[in-house]
Amino acid sequence: MKNPEQLPLAGLRVVEFTHMVMGPTCGLILADLGAEVIKVEPIAGDSTRKLIGSGAGFFGTFNRNKKSLAVDVKDPRGREIVLRLLANADVFSENFKGGTMDKLGFGYEALSKLNPRLVYVSHKGFLPGPYEHRTALDEVVQMMGGLAYMTGPEGRPLRAGTSVNDIMGGMFGAIGALAALAQREKTGRGQEVQSALFENNVFLVAQHMMQFAVSGKPAAPMPSRISAWAVYDVFSVKHGEQVFLAAVSDTQWALMCDEFGFADLRSDSRLASNNARVQAREWMMPLLRERFAAFGAAELAARFEKIGLPYAPITRPQDLLDDPHLVATGGLAPVTVPADASGAGRAVETRTALLPLTLDGERLGLREAPPSLGQHTGVLLSELGYTPADIDSLRDANVIGAHPEFAQPAHEPSAA
């Protein structure tokens, strides 16, 4: 891992009012790139800390390399703490309902006056327009943005198996923040950046929109589409296993036929080109399925790899925690998810997936585990000039959260 001081965004301060996935993803990217990211949480903590089921991994995944400041921003003293942080911050990031930040005194207009160099990133459901008043979720925009239609079979729209729009929406928020920071070097001023779930989803399905525009034919859902490639499918094989196999060019088709002794298929004039094989899939694929069914998935994978053809095991997410490639290349980092962020009520020792890129040949590693609630409150306030007596007084007044080694006082969540 690079020296933290040598990371691209070292020296930048980001203050985020975020929850769930979209906003935290933006902060995660900036944090992994070296920025100091301060997560402002209500006294009771980000609700994501307590999620179970499909949300149990949210906090632990998207909040590493961040600091936690637990503060009641509805209290003027708490608001003052955040304003002091923002006076010298570089980026402010939020993903709350429209109007929430304005009510708290943290809207763009107010903060740009406080700090003209501040880059203000808002993550919303929709960019400004007729839909902006609607409440959006990843699943909502997948349904209305064509992605669920493309994912499921005819008549059965199906959301993608992960939070694709939330994660990509946060990525575009980070890209916008980086662009605004670059422009600030020229102008000396920050600006507002907006990223939105719906528009992100439209970008994801834009290829299918263009497909219709250039061909005049609507894109079929993925399970019933006419593939661009003749052999590009999941095969059920020996012992009930499954494996994805592909031969997407004429050269790959020849290699596959030679490897498995399919001389009759290679010499069949009806299968002479990829486009011809696409047209012949209705009768060709049952033949291939019957022939491959006699092999085990591991043998097929080994033989496809030997001749350089694409293949893939059908892998479950939990299997990736021990994936030999990820382990060998440093794509996973050991991490301790604290008890108040694990969704399990106990600290969890595991591995976490790093950003899928390298800089100068190195992965961007984990510097700090996801923080416990309020873990950095005292340190941050000290840096802002608050004395130990001031901090104790604010804690006693329930304006800031107690250090995690102390019991958390009962308190209604603030708007952040």
C-alpha positions, 0 to 999 in steps of 0.5 A: 500500500502507498504511503498515505501522505503520497496518495492523490487526495492526501491533504483534502478534507471531506465532510459527509452527511450520508447514509445507506449506499450512494453517498457513502460510496462517494466518500469511500472512493475519496477516502481510499484515494487519500482524503480525510473523510469525516462522517457526520452521524446523529447521536444514535448513529447512522441507521445503516449500522443496525441493518440486517438481511441484505443491508447487513454489509452496507456499513462495513463495506462503504465506510472504511478509511473514514472518521466518525463524528457523532453530533446532534446538528439540530442543537445550535452547538452541534451545528456550530461544530459542523460549520467549523469543520466546513469552514476549511473543508474541500468537499461536502457530500450528502444524500438526504431528501431534498430540502433537508440540508437547507433546513439544517443550515447546510444547503449549498447557498449557505455553505458556499458563502461560508467557504467559497472554495467548497465543492458541494456534492448532492446525491439524489434520486433524480436530477432537477426536473419533473421527477425530482420531487419523487422518492427514489430507491435503487429498485425504483429506478431499475423498474422505471429505467428499463434495467429490471425489464432487461434483467428478468425474463419476459413479463417478470421484471427483476432488479439486478442482484446488487445496488448497481445504481447506488454504487455507480451513483456514488462513483459519479458523485466522486467523479464530479467532485474530482472534476470540480476540484480540478476546476477549482485549481483554475478558478479558486472557487468550488461549485455544486455537483449533482449525481442521481439514481435515475439518470445513472440507470439511464446511462446503464441502459443507454446501449439498449436505447441506442440498439433500438435507435439504430436497428429499429428493433426493441432490445429483448430482456437478457434471458430471451435476447438474441445474443451477439455471440453464438456460444455465450451461455451457462451449461448444466453439466455432470453432477448437477454443476453449472459453468459459463462457456463462450466462443465468441469468434470464428477462431475460438469456435475452431479451437473449441471444436478441435479440443473436444472433437466436434469435427462434424460441427466445425465442418458444417457449412451452416456454422461457418461464421459467428453470425451463422451460428447465432442464426442456428442457435435453436438447433445448435445449442441443444447439441452442445448442451448434450455433448458438454453434459458428460463433462464436469465443470472443473474439466471444462474450465481447465480445457477452455483455459488451456486453449484460451477460451472464456469460461467462468464458474458460477460463483456465490458472493461468499466464495469470493472471500477466499478467491485465489486471484483476489487473495494473491493480488491484494484485492482483499484487505483484512478488516475488523468491522466493529460491533456497532457496524456489523449488523450482528452485534459483535465485531467481525474479522473478515476481508473487504474488497478494495477499489478495482484499480491500481495506481503506479502498480499498487492497490489502494489499501485499507488505512482505517477500519469502518469507525465505531460510532463517534470514534473520532469525535473527541480528536476532531473537536480538539483539532477545532479548538475545543478544550477537554472541558468543552468536550465533556460539557458537550457530551454531558449535554448530549450534543456529541456522542459518547466515546464508543467505550461508554454506553450510548445515551438514548436519543432520538436520531437527528436529521443527519 
